[in-house]
Amino acid sequence: QVQLVESGGGLVQPGGSLRLSCAASGFPFSSTTMNWLRQAPGKGLEWVSSIIGPAGRTTRYEEFVKGRFTISRDNARNTVYLQMNSLTLEDTAVYYCETSSGDRGQGTQVTVST
């Protein structure tokens, strides 16, 4: 059974940083492309970033987060991370990790506010 548990969200001021984690189990993690998505209040689900391949050398980012967010993976811990720097008010959302098969966790809330 696929399980994805996100953590690391919270309240942060504009310009601050957070590191999200997603602990995975129930599938071959190291060979699975992993994604981060987010859903802002009143908006639809939006793709944020992907990490492709076991070594994690290939990454993709949505244009608005490029240069600010970094996705990475630790296959020994079956965990994917999203380091978020220079956060803006527009980054406020529930963040989800997702497998390439579409399994998704419960999400973690990120609130950027003064």
Secondary structure, DSSP 8 states (H G I E B T S, - for coil): --EEEEE--EEE-TT--EEEEEEEESS-GGGS-EEEEEE-TTS-EEEEEEEESTT--EEEE-GGGTTTEEEEEETTTTEEEEEE-S--GGG-EEEEEEETT--B---EEEEE--
